[in-house]
Every structure is written in C-alpha cells, then in structure tokens.
Amino acid sequence: MIKTGLFWLKSSRPGLWFATLWLYLLPTSQMSEIWMSLPFWIGVLYVTFPLNLLVYGWNDLVDAEADKFNPRKDSFLFGARGSVAENETLTKAIIAFQLLTVPLILCFTGPKFLILFAAFLLINWLYNLPERGLRSRPPLELLCQIGYLLVVPISIMLNDTAALPTWSYIYLILFAWQSHLIGEVMDIEPDKLAGKTTTAVILGIQKTKALIISLVTLEVVLLVLIFKDYFFAGILGAGLIWLLIDLFIIYKNKTYTLFEMKLFAYMSNIVAVISMAYVWWSGCLLG
C-alpha cells in the first residue's frame, strides 16, 4: 500500500506543485490573517495533491506509451512511469481523492465551485482525448494551459478575496504558456520517438526557445510598465538573460541531459518559492 501511495504522489508531480500553489496564493497576497483560516488550508491541500493528481495523472494514463521513451519520468520532479498494474489503480485514486476533498470545498463555497470543477474536467478531457486530444494539436495545447488560471477563482471563492485585475490574468497566461513550452523543449526527443506532435516538435528547439524568450520578455515588460515592480522584474530579467545565454551560447539546439533537467527543475523550484514569497508579501500583481 505504501508503494502504491508513493506512486500516486509521484503521479501528482510534486516538482510542479509550485505552479498551482503560486496561483492559489496570489489572491491572498498581504492577508496576514489568512494563515489562521481553515478554508485557506483546505484549498492549499486541494490545489497541491488532489488537483494535480487529476491533471497529471489523467495525462499520464493517456500518454503511458509515449512516456516509455521519456527519461524525465519516474521521478517526484517530473511524474511517474507506472506499470500496467499501477496505472490500473490511478483512475480510482483520482476519483477517490476528488470525492474526499471536493465536498469539503463545497462546504465553504456552495455549489458555485462545481462550475469551476466542471470546467477543469472539460479542459482536461479535451486535452487528453486519446486520439484527438488537443495535447497533440499545436498550438491548441497551449490554449488548454489557460485552465490553470481556474485555480485563481478557487482561491477567491474559498478565501473571500477581491477579484484580480485583467492585467494580472494576462501575466498569468504568459506564465502558463512559458512554463508549458519549457516542458515541451525538455520532452522534444521522446515526443518525436513516440510520434507525438507538440508546438516544440513542429518549431524545433531553437524556435521554441525563441518563443519562450518572447513570452518572458513580455512578462518583464508588464512588470515594469503595468505593475511598476522593478525587483520582481529584475528576478525575471535574470532568468531572461539565462535563456538568451542558453539559446545563443551554451546549448543552442542541443537537448539537455537528465542531470541538467533535474538541476534546472530544482533551481526553478527555488526561484519559484522566492518569487512566491515576494509576490505574496508585496502584493505586486494585485494592480
């Protein structure tokens, strides 16, 4: 049972929990009393494990054959590579953890949460259709990443916070696209071997990296011109410099080794924690 539980945990990709947690914390920025709120912690629990198990576990089931070629898989950073027997337990686990946690959320939000939950299911269903899923119909797979932004209204509902400005959502969309494309660059070779079509497969490594650089540049511009936050813009600007060095000097069109991908993932998580803390403390993305 412990082994199965660890498989479920790995399927939820703890190395990527920071993305949904970052989005969840954003509307609660500067609310020091929020740490004493029970609905807040129920939301933290939900957007880390059960929600990510739904999103990533579902994807792992559909991409089981493709993941056989992926060296990133079978880790807590990048997700599980389950056996046939393990994958058979995954669907039941996804459903069970939704049944355990969604009613808790409904106690505080009322039935309006079900609209968001239905939207999550619809987006994931469209993304993960076995033969016609949008995950293999670029650039439509990028549109599905907007689904991550539904974490924001979950936080607003549970914590009774003000709505975010439109510019905040625009920034978050750019962030979601950038993050997904980075993953596609890392998976470009195994995706090719599996016959999977993604934006990165079509554009190639260098053009996809150039697209990522363009998105990060837009994020920096928004932080400077709209949000007037130069510290956060500086953090992101440092990342932008690294992306330029990666594209034009060090890696160019080369693929990363598994060690390098893990190193980048650990570094990304460290930067994510720092930026998460700063954004929450400063409230810089609240307009």
MILOKOL-46950 format. One line per field, with one value per residue (C-alpha): residue number from 1; residue in one letter; chain; x, y, z. Coordinates in steps of 0.5 Angstrom, whole numbers. Layout:
BEGIN
nr	c(NUM/...)
rest	c(A/...)
kette	c(A/...)
px	c(X/...)
py	c(Y/...)
pz	c(Z/...)
END
This chain:
BEGIN
nr	c(1/2/3/4/5/6/7/8/9/10/11/12/13/14/15/16/17/18/19/20/21/22/23/24/25/26/27/28/29/30/31/32/33/34/35/36/37/38/39/40/41/42/43/44/45/46/47/48/49/50/51/52/53/54/55/56/57/58/59/60/61/62/63/64/65/66/67/68/69/70/71/72/73/74/75/76/77/78/79/80/81/82/83/84/85/86/87/88/89/90/91/92/93/94/95/96/97/98/99/100/101/102/103/104/105/106/107/108/109/110/111/112/113/114/115/116/117/118/119/120/121/122/123/124/125/126/127/128/129/130/131/132/133/134/135/136/137/138/139/140/141/142/143/144/145/146/147/148/149/150/151/152/153/154/155/156/157/158/159/160/161/162/163/164/165/166/167/168/169/170/171/172/173/174/175/176/177/178/179/180/181/182/183/184/185/186/187/188/189/190/191/192/193/194/195/196/197/198/199/200/201/202/203/204/205/206/207/208/209/210/211/212/213/214/215/216/217/218/219/220/221/222/223/224/225/226/227/228/229/230/231/232/233/234/235/236/237/238/239/240/241/242/243/244/245/246/247/248/249/250/251/252/253/254/255/256/257/258/259/260/261/262/263/264/265/266/267/268/269/270/271/272/273/274/275/276/277/278/279/280/281/282/283/284/285/286/287)
rest	c(M/I/K/T/G/L/F/W/L/K/S/S/R/P/G/L/W/F/A/T/L/W/L/Y/L/L/P/T/S/Q/M/S/E/I/W/M/S/L/P/F/W/I/G/V/L/Y/V/T/F/P/L/N/L/L/V/Y/G/W/N/D/L/V/D/A/E/A/D/K/F/N/P/R/K/D/S/F/L/F/G/A/R/G/S/V/A/E/N/E/T/L/T/K/A/I/I/A/F/Q/L/L/T/V/P/L/I/L/C/F/T/G/P/K/F/L/I/L/F/A/A/F/L/L/I/N/W/L/Y/N/L/P/E/R/G/L/R/S/R/P/P/L/E/L/L/C/Q/I/G/Y/L/L/V/V/P/I/S/I/M/L/N/D/T/A/A/L/P/T/W/S/Y/I/Y/L/I/L/F/A/W/Q/S/H/L/I/G/E/V/M/D/I/E/P/D/K/L/A/G/K/T/T/T/A/V/I/L/G/I/Q/K/T/K/A/L/I/I/S/L/V/T/L/E/V/V/L/L/V/L/I/F/K/D/Y/F/F/A/G/I/L/G/A/G/L/I/W/L/L/I/D/L/F/I/I/Y/K/N/K/T/Y/T/L/F/E/M/K/L/F/A/Y/M/S/N/I/V/A/V/I/S/M/A/Y/V/W/W/S/G/C/L/L/G)
kette	c(A/A/A/A/A/A/A/A/A/A/A/A/A/A/A/A/A/A/A/A/A/A/A/A/A/A/A/A/A/A/A/A/A/A/A/A/A/A/A/A/A/A/A/A/A/A/A/A/A/A/A/A/A/A/A/A/A/A/A/A/A/A/A/A/A/A/A/A/A/A/A/A/A/A/A/A/A/A/A/A/A/A/A/A/A/A/A/A/A/A/A/A/A/A/A/A/A/A/A/A/A/A/A/A/A/A/A/A/A/A/A/A/A/A/A/A/A/A/A/A/A/A/A/A/A/A/A/A/A/A/A/A/A/A/A/A/A/A/A/A/A/A/A/A/A/A/A/A/A/A/A/A/A/A/A/A/A/A/A/A/A/A/A/A/A/A/A/A/A/A/A/A/A/A/A/A/A/A/A/A/A/A/A/A/A/A/A/A/A/A/A/A/A/A/A/A/A/A/A/A/A/A/A/A/A/A/A/A/A/A/A/A/A/A/A/A/A/A/A/A/A/A/A/A/A/A/A/A/A/A/A/A/A/A/A/A/A/A/A/A/A/A/A/A/A/A/A/A/A/A/A/A/A/A/A/A/A/A/A/A/A/A/A/A/A/A/A/A/A/A/A/A/A/A/A/A/A/A/A/A/A/A/A/A/A/A/A)
px	c(0/6/9/2/1/8/6/0/4/9/4/2/9/11/16/11/6/9/5/-2/0/3/-3/-7/-3/-4/-11/-9/-3/-1/-7/-3/-9/-11/-6/-11/-17/-19/-22/-15/-11/-17/-15/-8/-9/-13/-9/-3/-4/-12/-12/-5/-7/-13/-9/-2/-5/-10/-5/0/-5/-7/1/3/6/10/13/16/21/22/28/25/19/19/21/18/20/17/12/11/12/7/7/0/-2/0/-4/-10/-10/-9/-16/-19/-14/-16/-24/-23/-19/-24/-29/-26/-24/-29/-34/-30/-29/-37/-38/-35/-36/-43/-45/-42/-35/-38/-38/-30/-30/-34/-29/-23/-26/-28/-21/-17/-22/-21/-13/-13/-17/-14/-14/-16/-13/-11/-5/-2/-6/-1/-2/-8/-5/-2/-10/-11/-6/-11/-14/-9/-12/-18/-14/-15/-22/-22/-18/-22/-28/-25/-22/-27/-22/-22/-22/-15/-14/-15/-7/-6/-9/-5/1/-1/-3/4/7/3/5/12/12/9/14/20/17/16/23/25/21/22/26/22/16/19/20/13/10/7/6/7/9/16/16/14/18/24/29/31/25/21/27/26/18/20/24/19/14/19/20/13/13/18/15/9/12/16/10/4/6/11/15/23/25/21/22/30/29/25/30/36/32/31/39/40/35/39/45/42/40/46/52/51/46/43/39/42/38/39/42/37/42/41/34/34/38/34/28/31/33/26/23/28/26/19/19/23/18/12/14/16/9/5/9/9/2/6/1/-6/-5)
py	c(0/5/3/5/11/14/12/17/22/22/22/29/31/35/38/42/44/51/53/51/54/60/62/60/64/70/73/72/77/81/78/76/73/68/63/62/61/53/54/57/51/46/50/49/42/41/45/41/34/32/37/36/28/30/34/30/23/23/26/20/15/17/18/12/9/16/16/10/14/20/20/25/20/16/22/26/32/30/25/17/12/7/-1/-3/-5/1/5/1/4/11/12/10/14/21/20/18/24/28/25/26/34/37/36/40/46/46/47/54/56/53/50/55/51/46/50/51/44/42/47/43/37/39/42/36/32/36/36/28/25/19/20/27/31/38/36/33/39/45/51/49/45/52/54/49/52/57/52/53/60/57/56/63/64/58/62/68/64/60/66/71/76/81/80/80/86/84/85/80/75/77/76/69/67/69/65/59/59/60/54/49/51/49/43/41/43/38/33/34/28/23/26/25/18/17/20/26/33/39/46/45/39/43/49/46/47/54/57/54/57/64/64/63/69/73/71/72/79/81/79/83/89/88/88/95/98/96/93/98/93/93/88/82/85/84/77/75/79/75/69/72/73/66/64/68/65/58/60/63/61/54/50/53/47/41/37/37/31/28/31/38/38/36/41/46/44/44/51/53/51/55/61/60/60/66/70/67/69/76/77/75/80/86/85/87/83/86/92)
pz	c(0/2/-5/-9/-5/-7/-14/-13/-10/-16/-21/-18/-20/-13/-17/-21/-15/-14/-20/-17/-11/-13/-17/-11/-6/-11/-9/-1/-2/4/8/14/18/12/16/21/16/15/8/6/8/5/-1/0/1/-6/-11/-9/-9/-11/-17/-19/-19/-23/-28/-29/-27/-33/-37/-35/-37/-44/-45/-42/-48/-50/-43/-44/-48/-43/-39/-34/-32/-26/-21/-16/-20/-27/-25/-25/-30/-28/-29/-32/-25/-22/-28/-26/-19/-22/-24/-18/-14/-18/-17/-9/-8/-11/-7/-1/-2/-7/-1/4/-1/-3/5/4/-3/-4/-11/-15/-14/-18/-25/-24/-23/-29/-33/-30/-32/-39/-41/-38/-43/-49/-47/-46/-51/-53/-61/-62/-56/-56/-53/-60/-64/-63/-62/-58/-53/-51/-50/-45/-40/-39/-35/-29/-28/-26/-19/-18/-17/-13/-8/-9/-7/-1/2/0/-3/-9/-16/-20/-25/-32/-33/-27/-31/-38/-34/-31/-38/-41/-35/-36/-43/-42/-37/-41/-47/-43/-41/-49/-50/-45/-48/-55/-57/-53/-56/-63/-62/-59/-65/-61/-64/-60/-61/-60/-64/-70/-69/-66/-60/-62/-65/-59/-54/-58/-57/-49/-49/-53/-47/-41/-45/-45/-37/-36/-40/-36/-29/-31/-35/-31/-24/-23/-19/-21/-16/-19/-26/-24/-22/-28/-32/-29/-32/-39/-39/-38/-43/-48/-46/-47/-54/-57/-53/-49/-51/-58/-61/-56/-52/-44/-40/-35/-30/-33/-33/-26/-24/-28/-24/-17/-19/-22/-15/-11/-15/-15/-8/-7/-12/-9/-2/-5/-9/-3/1/-4/-7/-13/-18/-15/-19)
END
